[in-house]
Amino acid sequence: MITITITETSVLIPKSQTEIIIEALKYYRSQFGKFNSCPTESESYKIYDIMQLEALMSYDIRVDVSEEEVENFSVTNGIDFPTYV
């Protein structure tokens, strides 16, 4: 019998960073509205999804990353894996 264990790292995104995401989503939505006064059906769904994401950012956001993803994070993303104190 072979057992494969994948260890995950769980990271709680700090409020200061979720606030940045909220700010970016609000900006994107406002710019989208300025340049597109009559959205298509798919664009309307996108706007709705953006509004849902904005709302979700007011809650604790946790990201689960496998051990392999943590090890390759800087190679894949060009920045170190975040560690929060």
Phi, psi and omega in degrees: 000134178250129177245128178248124178247124176252115179276137179245147173255130180251126183240125174272120181287126181297150180304323180300328180276326176292330176294325176296318179297317178300314180300316180294319179295318178296318179296314180301315181296319180293319178293322178299318179292325180295321187259001182213084185283345181228079185292149174288175180297316180294325177292325176296321176296321179296316178299317178298315178298320178298317179296322177295317178298318177304314181295319180296331181293347178279356177255170175293130179247121181243135179245128177258127183231134179290162180301320179297319179294322177297315181297326183262005187303310184292327178292316183289322189249351178072021180206151181294152175295133184291139171236127183248139181263000000 
